[in-house]
């Protein structure tokens, strides 16, 4: 499925550029520009999707880590690990908020 999408991204600009101009260098130039534009839009969409998923996963993990750390700290089972988990949860949540502003 991914190969088909990549092939469409690459072949669609080639077909469009080949039918628009008669100068071979202009054709090559437009082909390269169209390929680069399609790759750029693909990478931009990929960046946005990954950013969204990283933020949601980080926030979820920080809540789970915070709850587990609070349980360990306040129950007295392991205060040092619980405190470390609480600090890690706060730092993970702050990192998710920082990534959200990018």
C-alpha positions as CSV (number, residue, x, y, z in Angstrom):
1,X,0.0,0.0,0.0
2,X,2.8,2.4,0.9
3,X,4.6,1.6,-2.4
4,X,1.5,2.5,-4.3
5,X,1.3,5.9,-2.5
6,X,4.9,6.6,-3.1
7,X,4.6,5.6,-6.8
8,X,1.6,8.0,-7.2
9,X,3.6,10.8,-5.5
10,X,6.5,10.3,-7.9
11,X,4.7,9.4,-11.1
12,X,1.9,12.0,-11.0
13,X,4.3,15.0,-11.3
14,X,6.2,13.2,-14.0
15,X,3.1,12.7,-16.2
16,X,1.9,16.3,-15.6
17,X,5.3,17.8,-16.4
18,X,5.8,15.7,-19.5
19,X,2.6,17.0,-21.2
20,X,3.1,20.7,-20.5
21,X,6.3,21.8,-22.2
22,X,8.3,21.1,-25.4
23,X,11.8,22.1,-24.1
24,X,13.5,19.0,-22.6
25,X,15.4,21.0,-19.9
26,X,12.2,22.8,-18.9
27,X,10.5,19.4,-18.6
28,X,13.3,18.1,-16.4
29,X,13.2,21.2,-14.3
30,X,9.4,21.0,-13.8
31,X,9.6,17.2,-13.1
32,X,12.2,17.8,-10.4
33,X,10.3,20.7,-8.9
34,X,7.1,18.7,-8.8
35,X,8.8,15.7,-7.2
36,X,10.4,18.0,-4.6
37,X,7.1,19.7,-3.8
38,X,5.3,16.4,-3.4
39,X,8.1,15.0,-1.1
40,X,8.0,18.3,0.9
41,X,4.2,18.1,1.4
42,X,4.5,14.4,2.3
43,X,7.2,15.1,4.9
44,X,5.2,18.1,6.3
45,X,2.1,15.8,6.8
46,X,4.3,13.1,8.3
47,X,5.8,15.7,10.8
48,X,2.3,16.9,11.8
49,X,1.0,13.3,12.3
50,X,4.1,12.3,14.4
51,X,3.9,15.5,16.4
52,X,0.3,14.8,17.3
53,X,0.9,11.2,18.3
54,X,4.1,12.0,20.3
55,X,2.2,14.7,22.3
56,X,-0.8,12.4,23.0
57,X,1.4,9.4,24.0
58,X,3.7,11.6,26.2
59,X,0.8,13.1,28.0
60,X,-0.8,9.7,28.6
61,X,2.4,8.2,29.8
62,X,3.1,11.2,32.1
63,X,-0.3,10.7,33.8
64,X,0.3,7.0,34.3
65,X,3.9,7.6,35.5
66,X,2.6,10.3,37.9
67,X,-0.1,8.0,39.4
68,X,2.3,5.1,39.8
69,X,4.9,7.4,41.4
70,X,2.3,9.0,43.7
71,X,1.2,5.5,44.8
72,X,4.7,4.4,45.5
73,X,5.6,7.6,47.3
74,X,2.6,8.1,49.5
75,X,2.2,4.4,50.3
76,X,5.7,4.3,51.6
77,X,6.6,1.2,49.5
78,X,9.5,2.9,47.8
79,X,9.7,6.7,48.4
80,X,12.8,7.3,46.3
81,X,11.5,5.6,43.2
82,X,8.1,7.2,43.7
83,X,9.7,10.6,43.9
84,X,11.8,9.9,40.8
85,X,8.7,8.8,38.9
86,X,6.8,12.0,39.9
87,X,9.7,14.2,38.8
88,X,9.9,12.2,35.5
89,X,6.1,12.6,35.0
90,X,6.3,16.3,35.4
91,X,9.3,16.6,33.0
92,X,7.6,14.3,30.4
93,X,4.5,16.5,30.5
94,X,6.5,19.7,30.2
95,X,8.3,18.1,27.2
96,X,5.0,17.3,25.6
97,X,3.8,20.9,26.1
98,X,7.1,22.2,24.6
99,X,6.7,19.9,21.5
100,X,3.1,21.2,21.2
101,X,4.4,24.8,20.7
102,X,6.7,23.8,17.9
